[in-house]
Structures are given as structure tokens and as C-alpha cells.
């Protein structure tokens, strides 16, 4: 009986891994897409404005893809934001997308919890009225920018079907985790057996509700 649960566990983990690597709705090949990256909101007890700047620079350098993905310059975004007289986030995203003719708009925030930090991002698919969320955590401030690099790699793969060295490293890490679980004692795997049906699949995109 125990082997039945063990087998089910490994199948579930494998399917989760496949989902991580395969659930993507990439842009059509050959089409040049345009993306606007808005400045990240920061919620922290200390001044981390330099991290906000570093985050933008990191995303711009990682998202730009010759003849595939065009990133709107930061100065253009700054000028656009100054001209917008609303604080409504949805309206800001729509206005930026319209004025810059962007197919996607990327937003994000960095929140400090005690000495740790959380990075939360969303990339909005304007035409299809949907978005994807990506997040990560950092125990120390110095790890924030590398974490942003990981998020950029995931966005590149899942949205633009662009494989990078960083993404390959992330996939390898997931494989190593699965292998480590496989080597554990069966008794330690029992509490982790999921209650949901492993055959269930759903799109990672979420509908973007806005007025």
C-alpha cells in the first residue's frame, strides 16, 4: 500500500515540474513585441531607491531581445507617468500601453518584512486582457537584484518562449530537488502526499478585470 502512495507522490512532483517548464503562452515567433516596465513600488523601513533603479536596469537588460522584444526606454516611461493625472493603477497601465503602443506592461513591488524582502511582479497582456504573476523572496537586501534576474528569466521563457542560461539553471535546480526527494526515506514522503488530483491542469494566466 505504501508503494502506491510513494508512486503517486513522485508522479505528482514530476507533473509539477513539467508544469513549471511547459505551461507557457509565448508570443508568436517572428513578431516583435513591445513591453513597458514601470518603476517598482517600494515598501521598506529604509531608503532602497537605489534598489528600485537597479531593478529597472536589470529588467531592461534582461528583457530586451533583438528583433523579438523591444523595451520602452526608462526616460519615456518617466515622461509618460508625469503626464498621467490619475492614481488608478489599471488606468495607468492602459494609458502607458496605449501611448507607447506596448503589447505588455510589467509592474512590481518590493516589500520589506523585518530584515527580509518580497518581490512581486505582474506582466499584463494588453490585447488578451490577462496577466501572469511572478514572485520571489530574499533574506537579505544584497540578494534582491539576483532574485529579479530569476524573475526575468521566468518571464522570458513563459511569455516570450526565450530560454536563457539563468532559466536552464532554475530548471536544473528543480530537477535536483526532485532527485533529492526521491532519495529520501519513504516514511518522510508520506505527509507530503497532495490531496488534489495531479491530473488537473489550468492556465497560469489570470483574467485581468478592469473598467
N, C-alpha and C positions, 0 to 999 in steps of 0.2 A: 504493500500500500504506500509506503513511504517513497518508493521509487517513482510512483505515479506523480506525487506532488513535486518531487525533485525535477522530473522531466518537464512538468508543466511550468515550473519556475524558470528553467533555462529557456524554454520556448518563448515565454513572456519577455524575458530580458532581451533575447535576440530580436524579437519583434519591435521592442522599444528602440533598439539600436538601429534597426532598419528604418524605423520612422524618423529617427534623428537624421539619418543620412539621405533619405529618399523623399520625404514629404516636401516638395518644393513646387512652386508655381512660377517658373522663371520667365523672364521676358523673352519674346520670340527672337531667335537667332537672326543676326543681321540688322536688327533695328537698334538705332542709337536712342537710349533713354536718357532723360534728364532728371536729376534729383536736386532738391534744395535741402540743405541741412541747417536747421535753426539752432541758435545758441542754446545750450543746455541750461535748464534751471538748476540752481544750487541751493540746497537747504543744509546749512552747516553752521556750527558754532564759531568757526574760524574763517578767515578770508581764503577762499580757494579759487579765486578768479583766474589765477594762472593755470589751474587745472582745467577750467572751462575753456580757456584758449587752447591749451594743449589737446583737449578732447576734439575740438573742431578741426585743428590741423591734422590730427591723426586720422579722423574720419575722411577728410578731404583727400588726403594722400592715398588712403586705402580703398576708397570707393571709386575714384577716377579710373576709367578703363578706356584706353584709346579706341575710338570709333565704336564703342559699346555703351559706355556710361559717361555722360557729361555732368559734372558737378558745378552748380552755380557758384560763382566767386563769393567769398565771405563779405566783401565790401558791398556787393549788390544786395545781398540779404539784409545787411545793416541799413542800407538806404531804404529798402522796401519796408522794413519794420518801423522806421522813423515816420514813414508816411501813413501808416495804418493807425486809425484813431479808435480802435476797439481793443478790449482785453479778452474778448471771446476767442478761445483757442481754436474752435472749429472755423470761425470766420477768418482768423489769421492764416490758418493753413490753406483755406480755399483761395484767399486773396493772393498769397505768395505763389501758389501753384498757377493761378491764372496769369499773374503779371510776369512770371518767369517762364511760363509755358512748361512747367515741370510735370513729369509723369508721376513722380514720387516726392513726398516730403517726409523728412526724418526729424523727429523731435526726441527729446530725452531729458532726464533729470538725474542729478547726483545728490543723494540724501545721506547725511551723516547720522549714525546711530552709535552714540558713545564714541568709541575710537574706530568703529568700523564704518564702511560705506556701501551703499547700494546704488547700482547703476541700472536705470530703467529706460528703455527706448521703445519707440514705435515708428514704423515706417508705413506711411499711408499710400495706398494705391489709389490715386485720384479717380481715374476713369472707372474702375470697378467698385469704388466706394467700400473699400475694405482695408484692413491693416494687420500687420504682424507685430508681435511684441517680443522683445529680447531683453534679458536682464542678466546681471551678474553681481557678485559681491566681492568686496575687498576688505581684508582685515586691517590693512594699513594704507595710508594715503599714497605711498610710493607705488602701490600696485594698481592704481586706478587706470592709468594710461595703458598698461599692458592688457588690462581687462577689456578696455574699449577696443583694442586691437582684435581680441577674440570675438567680440560682438560684430565688428566689421566683417570678419571672415564668415560668420554665420549668415549675415545679410547678403554678402556677395554670393554665397552658394545657394541659399534658399530663394532669393528674389531674382538674381541675375544668372544663376547657374554657372558661377565662376569659381573654380577650385583654386585654392591658394595653399602655400606651404603651411600657413597657420591653421587652415581648416583641416588639412591632412593630419597635422599634429593632434588636433582635437579628436578626430576620428580614431586615431591610434590610442589616445588616452581612454576613450570609451571601450575599445577592444580590450585594452589591458585590464580595465575594471571588470569586464565580463569574465575574462580569464581568471582573475583573482577570485571572483565569486565561485567559479567552477571548482577551484582547488580547495575551497573551504569544506569543513565537515558538513555533511547533510543536515545534522541536527541544528546547525546555525542558520540554515536556509529556511527552515520551516516557518518562523514567524513572519518572513518577508513575502510569503505567497500572496499575490494580489487577489482581491475579491472580485475585480471586474473581469469581463470577458476579454481575453487577449486578442481575439479576432476583430474587436471593434476598432474601426478607424474613423477619423474625422479630419477635415481640413484644418490646418493650423491658422488659416486666415479667419479673421472675425469681421463681421459686418460693421461698417462704420456708420453709425447713426448721427446724422447732423441735419440741421434745418437749412 
